[in-house]
Amino acid sequence: MTNASVVPSAYLQGLTPAVPEWLNKGDNEWQMISGALVCMQSMPGLVIIYAGLVKKKWALNSAFMALFAFAAVMPCCVLWAYNMSFGEKLLPFWGKAGPAVSEDFLISQTILPSTQYKNITSAATPLFPMATMVFFQYPFAAETVILLCGSVLGRMSFRAWMAFVPLWLTFSYTVSAFSVWGGGFLFQWGVMDYSGGYVVHVASGAAGYTAAYWVGPRSKEDREEFPPNNLLLALAGAGILWMGWTGFNGGDPFAANVDSSMAVINTHICTATSLLVWTCLDVIHFRKPSVIGAIQGMMTGLVCITPGAGLVQGWAALVMGIASGTIPWYTMTVLSKKLPLLQKVDDTLEIFQTHAVAGTLGGALTGLFAHPYLCSMFLTVPNSKGSFYGDDGGVQFWKQLVGAAFIIGWNVVATSIILNVIKLLIPLRMTDEDIKIGDDAVHGEEAYALQGQGRRDRTIQNGSCTVLIEEP
């Protein structure tokens, strides 16, 4: 190691210090921890939720589809997708593609592209490098794709999934992200999405439902009987997801500040309330408390609070929890059995209900309850506030609904086009034989290999001898 005391001072001149004057170590630390928490929501959180909630023969395939997406999003982000989401404007709803891998880019101070517009104010200037910002935004994109995946488990071809992930990230996710977060037209118009209720959840719910339509339903056998193979594993994943949401919402002020603390406490208020309400409704309606229902209620609470986590007061978070434990429960338990459209599409894990419905609900309630003072702490259009605080004619509430409609519409169209293009080259579905067998047919592996079960014999040629190999 070189002794710093003998390095010529002339050599040190012009070098960027590791701790520049603009860097706030506390903010940088919190942002990186928040990014790590969001990463843990997907890997291992959603990976093991999917592994536990699906039928035994699909445990490995479901987990691997999530794991593949988590890995595949990273190179796409740093090569082109980050700047399409948060870079210079190409179109009112899209940023210019470009790499985010150079030293000059990554070690410079973070610049929020939305602040370049005169009608946008930011209560906090990010005091950390672009490398931290890119890392923080990456798992949001990855989680969106993984959530979408939950709609097509149990029948989508893995090869088609490999092609779908980068294409959907490029032509769908980046549009939502730039429009709402990156300074695009919805952001400038004043649509509020604190941490991804629209960009992540409404988008994944709408796209997942669309993908389920084009890929087609599971086998008749799987649709009629699809018991979770390991609920304890699913509960463990749900716990990781819930705790990881501390960073998902708490990191979005881009500083370790008061608004970050509000976002964290509101997240847990809404989520706990939603889970309890959902469980109570299950007890009233089915006479039994459902563990799967509790996981769904937890999920809808997390999703519902996300658009307004740092923008609403604690009492509003409580109200949002009651709503997210009630309305999605009704649409999933009652309405889905009455509407032909909801019956026609096989959404494996009810992603549309838990994410599109709950995300739209959360966005609408944010339009009602967003507090003017809390809005002023966050990156926002000046004088932003919910309709509950006196805007004329409920303007903010209607803006939120229009914003949700754009996200839904774009994702339906883009997802349909992407899947039909892939279909020209790669079958979207597994073969009927593979669907019947599951993991072993698709991957040559199984999630649970019990001794004495699933033995396969194969032969290998060793010179003139044929050797029989018994495999577990």
VOKOLKOL-391710 format. One line per field, with one value per residue (C-alpha): residue in three letters; x, y, z. Coordinates in nm, 3 decimals. Each point is the difference from the previous one (the first is absolute). Layout:
% residues N
res ALA, ...
c1 X, ...
c2 Y, ...
c3 Z, ...
% end
This chain:
% residues 472
res MET, THR, ASN, ALA, SER, VAL, VAL, PRO, SER, ALA, TYR, LEU, GLN, GLY, LEU, THR, PRO, ALA, VAL, PRO, GLU, TRP, LEU, ASN, LYS, GLY, ASP, ASN, GLU, TRP, GLN, MET, ILE, SER, GLY, ALA, LEU, VAL, CYS, MET, GLN, SER, MET, PRO, GLY, LEU, VAL, ILE, ILE, TYR, ALA, GLY, LEU, VAL, LYS, LYS, LYS, TRP, ALA, LEU, ASN, SER, ALA, PHE, MET, ALA, LEU, PHE, ALA, PHE, ALA, ALA, VAL, MET, PRO, CYS, CYS, VAL, LEU, TRP, ALA, TYR, ASN, MET, SER, PHE, GLY, GLU, LYS, LEU, LEU, PRO, PHE, TRP, GLY, LYS, ALA, GLY, PRO, ALA, VAL, SER, GLU, ASP, PHE, LEU, ILE, SER, GLN, THR, ILE, LEU, PRO, SER, THR, GLN, TYR, LYS, ASN, ILE, THR, SER, ALA, ALA, THR, PRO, LEU, PHE, PRO, MET, ALA, THR, MET, VAL, PHE, PHE, GLN, TYR, PRO, PHE, ALA, ALA, GLU, THR, VAL, ILE, LEU, LEU, CYS, GLY, SER, VAL, LEU, GLY, ARG, MET, SER, PHE, ARG, ALA, TRP, MET, ALA, PHE, VAL, PRO, LEU, TRP, LEU, THR, PHE, SER, TYR, THR, VAL, SER, ALA, PHE, SER, VAL, TRP, GLY, GLY, GLY, PHE, LEU, PHE, GLN, TRP, GLY, VAL, MET, ASP, TYR, SER, GLY, GLY, TYR, VAL, VAL, HIS, VAL, ALA, SER, GLY, ALA, ALA, GLY, TYR, THR, ALA, ALA, TYR, TRP, VAL, GLY, PRO, ARG, SER, LYS, GLU, ASP, ARG, GLU, GLU, PHE, PRO, PRO, ASN, ASN, LEU, LEU, LEU, ALA, LEU, ALA, GLY, ALA, GLY, ILE, LEU, TRP, MET, GLY, TRP, THR, GLY, PHE, ASN, GLY, GLY, ASP, PRO, PHE, ALA, ALA, ASN, VAL, ASP, SER, SER, MET, ALA, VAL, ILE, ASN, THR, HIS, ILE, CYS, THR, ALA, THR, SER, LEU, LEU, VAL, TRP, THR, CYS, LEU, ASP, VAL, ILE, HIS, PHE, ARG, LYS, PRO, SER, VAL, ILE, GLY, ALA, ILE, GLN, GLY, MET, MET, THR, GLY, LEU, VAL, CYS, ILE, THR, PRO, GLY, ALA, GLY, LEU, VAL, GLN, GLY, TRP, ALA, ALA, LEU, VAL, MET, GLY, ILE, ALA, SER, GLY, THR, ILE, PRO, TRP, TYR, THR, MET, THR, VAL, LEU, SER, LYS, LYS, LEU, PRO, LEU, LEU, GLN, LYS, VAL, ASP, ASP, THR, LEU, GLU, ILE, PHE, GLN, THR, HIS, ALA, VAL, ALA, GLY, THR, LEU, GLY, GLY, ALA, LEU, THR, GLY, LEU, PHE, ALA, HIS, PRO, TYR, LEU, CYS, SER, MET, PHE, LEU, THR, VAL, PRO, ASN, SER, LYS, GLY, SER, PHE, TYR, GLY, ASP, ASP, GLY, GLY, VAL, GLN, PHE, TRP, LYS, GLN, LEU, VAL, GLY, ALA, ALA, PHE, ILE, ILE, GLY, TRP, ASN, VAL, VAL, ALA, THR, SER, ILE, ILE, LEU, ASN, VAL, ILE, LYS, LEU, LEU, ILE, PRO, LEU, ARG, MET, THR, ASP, GLU, ASP, ILE, LYS, ILE, GLY, ASP, ASP, ALA, VAL, HIS, GLY, GLU, GLU, ALA, TYR, ALA, LEU, GLN, GLY, GLN, GLY, ARG, ARG, ASP, ARG, THR, ILE, GLN, ASN, GLY, SER, CYS, THR, VAL, LEU, ILE, GLU, GLU, PRO
c1 0.000, 0.132, 0.086, -0.213, 0.264, 0.247, -0.244, 0.097, -0.249, -0.002, -0.138, -0.293, -0.098, -0.311, -0.117, -0.362, 0.000, -0.181, -0.201, -0.077, -0.138, -0.353, -0.022, -0.214, 0.112, -0.325, -0.218, 0.226, -0.003, -0.380, -0.049, 0.226, -0.169, -0.340, 0.115, 0.120, -0.335, -0.184, 0.233, -0.086, -0.369, 0.058, 0.298, -0.076, -0.347, -0.211, 0.210, -0.100, -0.356, -0.052, 0.174, -0.233, -0.333, -0.006, -0.068, 0.291, 0.083, 0.045, 0.203, 0.337, -0.116, -0.187, 0.295, 0.243, -0.211, 0.018, 0.373, 0.073, -0.190, 0.184, 0.333, -0.101, -0.122, 0.339, 0.202, -0.301, -0.019, 0.363, 0.028, -0.311, -0.313, 0.104, 0.043, -0.320, -0.173, 0.191, 0.216, -0.049, -0.342, -0.049, -0.381, -0.247, -0.027, 0.345, 0.365, 0.301, 0.174, 0.360, 0.252, 0.043, 0.333, 0.272, 0.210, -0.086, -0.371, -0.005, 0.220, -0.167, -0.267, -0.352, -0.215, -0.375, -0.109, -0.342, 0.156, 0.103, -0.357, -0.091, -0.331, 0.163, 0.146, 0.212, 0.014, 0.324, 0.292, 0.146, 0.339, 0.133, 0.158, -0.183, 0.127, -0.223, -0.298, 0.041, 0.030, -0.311, -0.215, 0.110, -0.199, -0.317, 0.018, 0.089, -0.285, -0.251, 0.091, -0.003, -0.345, -0.126, 0.141, -0.246, -0.285, 0.145, 0.150, -0.068, 0.001, 0.220, 0.298, 0.327, 0.158, -0.282, 0.049, 0.370, -0.089, -0.290, 0.186, 0.238, -0.261, -0.266, 0.246, 0.103, -0.335, -0.237, 0.166, 0.220, -0.304, -0.185, 0.308, 0.087, -0.360, -0.062, 0.345, 0.250, -0.155, -0.242, -0.342, -0.185, 0.254, -0.019, -0.378, 0.012, -0.084, 0.130, 0.177, 0.228, 0.170, -0.145, -0.369, -0.044, 0.345, 0.046, -0.337, -0.266, 0.243, 0.080, -0.367, -0.119, 0.289, -0.027, -0.370, 0.065, 0.280, -0.224, -0.255, 0.250, 0.186, -0.327, -0.120, 0.166, -0.104, -0.351, 0.144, 0.210, -0.284, -0.230, 0.258, 0.300, 0.087, 0.301, 0.283, 0.158, -0.192, 0.270, 0.247, -0.249, -0.045, 0.375, 0.016, -0.293, 0.182, 0.309, -0.217, -0.177, 0.316, 0.175, -0.274, 0.163, 0.264, -0.244, -0.193, 0.249, 0.269, -0.204, 0.058, 0.366, 0.112, -0.010, -0.250, -0.336, -0.198, 0.184, -0.108, -0.362, 0.012, 0.129, -0.254, -0.290, 0.109, -0.026, -0.324, -0.179, 0.139, -0.081, -0.352, -0.064, 0.112, -0.226, -0.302, 0.047, 0.029, -0.316, -0.191, 0.124, -0.123, -0.341, -0.042, 0.178, -0.016, 0.376, 0.305, 0.204, 0.379, -0.003, -0.261, 0.223, 0.286, -0.233, -0.119, 0.358, 0.083, -0.295, 0.086, 0.360, -0.112, -0.275, 0.221, 0.284, -0.132, -0.045, 0.235, 0.176, -0.285, -0.283, -0.050, -0.008, -0.379, -0.027, 0.234, -0.239, -0.297, 0.196, 0.071, -0.370, -0.076, 0.278, -0.116, -0.360, -0.028, 0.258, -0.146, -0.341, 0.129, 0.199, -0.250, -0.336, 0.028, 0.250, -0.258, -0.265, 0.182, 0.062, 0.322, 0.155, -0.103, 0.134, 0.362, 0.205, 0.205, 0.192, 0.075, -0.267, 0.259, -0.264, -0.202, 0.283, 0.198, -0.207, -0.313, 0.184, 0.242, -0.281, -0.184, 0.310, 0.058, -0.360, 0.014, 0.331, -0.184, -0.242, 0.230, 0.338, 0.088, 0.130, 0.284, 0.117, -0.020, 0.229, 0.266, 0.009, 0.088, -0.328, -0.189, -0.036, -0.320, -0.079, -0.265, -0.276, -0.360, -0.082, 0.201, -0.194, 0.092, -0.284, -0.228, 0.221, 0.256, 0.279, -0.226, -0.092, 0.362, 0.091, -0.265, 0.114, 0.360, -0.103, -0.195, 0.307, 0.220, -0.258, -0.059, 0.367, 0.080, -0.289, 0.104, 0.377, -0.024, -0.232, 0.235, 0.310, -0.157, -0.138, 0.342, 0.165, -0.270, 0.122, 0.334, -0.055, -0.311, -0.139, -0.120, 0.170, -0.112, -0.297, 0.235, 0.230, -0.296, -0.122, 0.339, 0.123, 0.347, 0.166, -0.101, 0.096, 0.325, 0.091, -0.010, -0.256, -0.041, -0.040, 0.200, -0.110, 0.215, -0.137, -0.227, 0.046, 0.294, 0.108, 0.240, 0.229, 0.281, 0.339, 0.235, 0.344, 0.205, -0.163, -0.194, -0.339, -0.025, -0.338, -0.012, -0.272, -0.083, -0.193
c2 0.000, 0.347, 0.221, 0.313, 0.209, -0.051, 0.064, 0.331, 0.276, 0.081, -0.349, 0.061, 0.329, -0.027, -0.331, -0.025, -0.064, -0.308, 0.230, 0.315, 0.309, -0.061, -0.357, -0.055, -0.332, -0.054, 0.054, -0.219, -0.276, 0.008, -0.001, -0.302, -0.184, 0.083, -0.136, -0.320, -0.039, 0.036, -0.258, -0.240, 0.041, -0.177, -0.218, -0.189, 0.142, -0.049, -0.295, -0.204, 0.136, -0.133, -0.327, -0.051, 0.114, -0.211, -0.369, -0.229, -0.082, 0.373, 0.106, 0.004, 0.153, 0.280, 0.087, -0.012, 0.229, 0.259, -0.051, 0.026, 0.328, 0.145, -0.069, 0.092, 0.348, 0.119, 0.006, 0.149, 0.278, 0.105, -0.031, 0.191, -0.021, 0.225, 0.301, -0.084, 0.029, 0.288, 0.161, 0.280, 0.032, -0.166, 0.018, 0.132, -0.357, -0.142, 0.075, -0.042, -0.337, 0.003, -0.188, 0.058, -0.175, 0.260, 0.126, 0.365, -0.076, -0.227, 0.205, 0.333, 0.144, -0.128, 0.230, -0.051, 0.060, 0.124, 0.303, 0.148, 0.120, 0.340, -0.115, -0.275, 0.050, -0.237, 0.021, -0.199, -0.013, -0.352, 0.008, -0.328, -0.122, -0.121, -0.352, -0.006, 0.129, -0.257, -0.277, 0.123, 0.015, -0.337, -0.225, 0.205, -0.095, -0.360, -0.034, 0.130, -0.273, -0.267, 0.105, -0.019, -0.354, -0.111, 0.019, -0.255, -0.262, -0.362, 0.019, 0.274, -0.125, 0.086, 0.092, 0.243, 0.143, 0.053, 0.207, 0.179, 0.145, 0.240, 0.095, 0.082, 0.192, 0.207, 0.076, 0.000, 0.056, 0.289, 0.186, -0.027, 0.100, 0.302, 0.121, -0.007, 0.034, 0.117, 0.339, -0.123, 0.139, -0.167, 0.128, 0.355, -0.018, -0.081, -0.371, -0.130, -0.332, 0.013, -0.335, -0.210, -0.064, 0.078, -0.061, -0.338, -0.134, 0.128, -0.071, -0.355, -0.080, 0.124, -0.156, -0.328, -0.031, 0.076, -0.255, -0.263, 0.062, -0.047, -0.294, -0.175, -0.182, -0.274, -0.358, -0.090, -0.221, 0.285, 0.250, -0.234, -0.101, 0.221, -0.040, 0.187, -0.243, 0.182, 0.272, 0.042, 0.084, 0.246, 0.164, 0.040, 0.167, 0.223, 0.112, 0.090, 0.190, 0.195, 0.098, 0.083, 0.253, 0.214, 0.081, -0.009, 0.298, 0.140, 0.057, 0.211, 0.346, -0.067, 0.112, -0.121, 0.269, 0.055, -0.097, -0.331, -0.076, 0.085, -0.233, -0.288, 0.031, 0.047, -0.310, -0.219, 0.160, -0.064, -0.350, -0.130, 0.145, -0.148, -0.348, 0.012, 0.121, -0.265, -0.273, 0.119, -0.007, -0.353, -0.109, 0.161, -0.132, -0.339, -0.070, -0.058, 0.231, -0.066, 0.021, 0.065, 0.268, 0.162, 0.010, 0.158, 0.258, 0.082, 0.044, 0.228, 0.215, 0.039, 0.086, 0.240, 0.217, 0.019, 0.291, 0.219, -0.143, 0.326, 0.227, -0.097, 0.023, -0.303, 0.002, -0.003, -0.301, -0.175, 0.080, -0.120, -0.326, -0.055, 0.070, -0.226, -0.284, 0.039, 0.102, -0.241, -0.274, 0.065, 0.015, -0.322, -0.200, 0.116, 0.211, -0.227, -0.280, 0.217, 0.187, -0.211, 0.187, -0.076, -0.365, -0.037, 0.093, -0.237, 0.231, -0.261, 0.197, 0.271, 0.266, 0.221, 0.008, 0.050, 0.250, 0.172, 0.033, 0.085, 0.234, 0.193, 0.017, 0.134, 0.259, 0.122, 0.024, 0.187, 0.247, 0.052, -0.007, 0.140, 0.266, 0.334, 0.022, -0.355, 0.057, 0.300, -0.227, -0.219, 0.053, 0.140, 0.263, 0.312, 0.030, -0.370, -0.135, -0.255, 0.088, -0.045, 0.318, 0.224, -0.019, 0.105, -0.277, -0.287, 0.074, -0.207, -0.301, 0.004, 0.053, -0.315, -0.203, 0.132, -0.089, -0.355, -0.030, 0.098, -0.254, -0.275, 0.087, 0.021, -0.331, -0.182, 0.118, -0.037, -0.343, -0.125, 0.116, -0.145, -0.341, -0.025, 0.087, -0.266, -0.246, 0.025, -0.145, -0.194, -0.178, 0.189, -0.317, -0.317, -0.316, -0.184, -0.280, 0.241, 0.168, -0.339, -0.094, 0.340, 0.076, -0.327, 0.040, 0.366, 0.002, -0.365, 0.076, -0.001, 0.217, -0.289, -0.317, -0.260, -0.307, -0.294, 0.217, 0.133, -0.235, 0.007, -0.236, 0.096, -0.173, 0.125, -0.161, -0.076, -0.151, -0.331, -0.012, 0.149, 0.119, 0.045, 0.307, 0.032, 0.360, 0.124
c3 0.000, -0.089, 0.295, -0.039, 0.174, -0.283, -0.287, -0.165, 0.067, -0.371, -0.065, 0.236, -0.161, -0.216, 0.143, 0.118, 0.375, 0.132, 0.226, -0.203, 0.170, -0.125, 0.136, 0.309, 0.148, 0.189, -0.307, -0.212, 0.260, 0.034, -0.376, -0.047, 0.288, -0.151, -0.336, 0.168, 0.177, -0.331, -0.154, 0.283, -0.077, -0.331, 0.082, 0.219, 0.091, -0.313, -0.112, 0.304, 0.010, -0.352, 0.086, 0.296, -0.144, -0.315, -0.051, 0.087, -0.361, -0.078, 0.307, -0.174, -0.329, 0.178, 0.222, -0.292, -0.219, 0.278, 0.053, -0.373, -0.027, 0.299, -0.168, -0.356, 0.091, 0.131, -0.326, -0.180, 0.259, -0.015, -0.378, -0.105, 0.219, 0.293, -0.227, -0.186, 0.338, 0.160, -0.271, -0.249, -0.161, -0.338, -0.001, 0.260, 0.131, -0.074, 0.072, -0.227, 0.016, 0.115, 0.214, 0.372, 0.046, -0.048, 0.290, -0.071, 0.014, 0.305, 0.234, -0.071, 0.230, -0.064, -0.206, -0.007, -0.360, 0.106, 0.174, -0.334, -0.050, 0.143, 0.146, 0.210, 0.347, 0.204, 0.378, 0.008, -0.241, -0.011, 0.171, -0.133, -0.327, -0.309, 0.073, 0.307, -0.195, -0.277, 0.259, 0.184, -0.314, -0.138, 0.240, -0.061, -0.367, 0.084, 0.248, -0.254, -0.248, 0.272, 0.121, -0.358, -0.016, 0.268, -0.250, -0.244, 0.232, -0.088, -0.379, -0.157, -0.197, 0.171, -0.334, -0.068, 0.349, -0.071, -0.306, 0.168, 0.300, -0.184, -0.258, 0.257, 0.215, -0.302, -0.158, 0.296, 0.337, -0.116, -0.137, 0.331, 0.199, -0.212, -0.029, 0.376, 0.160, -0.258, -0.075, -0.265, -0.078, 0.289, 0.252, -0.137, 0.004, 0.370, 0.020, 0.335, 0.035, 0.301, -0.040, -0.280, 0.053, -0.368, -0.149, 0.170, 0.110, -0.239, -0.284, 0.111, 0.070, -0.339, -0.191, 0.190, -0.075, -0.366, -0.016, 0.162, -0.276, -0.283, 0.152, 0.080, 0.311, 0.199, -0.062, 0.105, 0.273, 0.142, -0.013, 0.190, 0.258, 0.075, 0.369, 0.137, 0.063, 0.296, 0.183, 0.265, -0.275, -0.150, 0.341, 0.037, -0.341, 0.090, 0.315, -0.202, -0.247, 0.275, 0.184, -0.326, -0.074, 0.269, -0.260, -0.293, 0.138, 0.250, -0.261, -0.238, 0.148, -0.101, 0.346, 0.360, 0.098, 0.170, -0.309, -0.015, 0.357, -0.085, -0.299, 0.213, 0.282, -0.244, -0.190, 0.306, 0.127, -0.329, -0.052, 0.349, -0.019, -0.342, 0.108, 0.307, -0.194, -0.271, 0.264, 0.176, -0.328, -0.066, 0.342, -0.059, -0.354, 0.008, 0.375, -0.001, 0.002, -0.313, -0.003, -0.374, 0.062, 0.262, -0.252, -0.257, 0.255, 0.089, -0.366, -0.077, 0.302, -0.116, -0.351, 0.104, 0.222, -0.251, -0.215, 0.308, 0.265, 0.080, -0.108, 0.237, 0.376, 0.229, 0.032, -0.381, -0.013, 0.238, -0.225, -0.303, 0.182, 0.065, -0.366, -0.130, 0.223, -0.117, -0.365, -0.150, 0.222, -0.155, -0.358, 0.047, 0.205, -0.137, -0.314, -0.180, 0.013, -0.164, -0.279, -0.313, -0.086, 0.338, -0.033, -0.353, 0.075, 0.216, 0.224, 0.201, 0.318, -0.042, -0.086, -0.160, 0.321, 0.247, -0.210, -0.270, 0.215, 0.323, -0.181, -0.169, 0.333, 0.173, -0.270, 0.022, 0.381, -0.025, -0.221, 0.289, 0.304, -0.112, 0.260, -0.134, 0.253, -0.062, -0.376, 0.040, 0.152, -0.309, -0.365, -0.127, -0.197, 0.221, 0.203, -0.039, 0.233, 0.017, -0.072, 0.370, 0.065, -0.231, -0.368, -0.226, -0.118, 0.116, -0.271, 0.154, 0.043, -0.368, -0.103, 0.189, -0.184, -0.337, 0.089, 0.090, -0.325, -0.205, 0.179, -0.049, -0.365, -0.092, 0.169, -0.164, -0.347, 0.044, 0.164, -0.274, -0.276, 0.169, 0.057, -0.352, -0.146, 0.219, -0.106, -0.359, 0.106, 0.323, 0.130, 0.299, 0.171, 0.106, -0.176, 0.146, 0.108, 0.184, 0.169, 0.118, 0.152, 0.126, 0.135, -0.097, -0.365, -0.022, 0.200, 0.053, 0.371, 0.280, 0.307, 0.241, -0.065, 0.256, 0.042, -0.195, -0.213, -0.349, -0.084, -0.362, -0.171, -0.285, -0.183, -0.107, -0.249, 0.146, -0.279, -0.087, 0.329, 0.074, 0.360, 0.170, 0.224, 0.260, 0.077, 0.303
% end
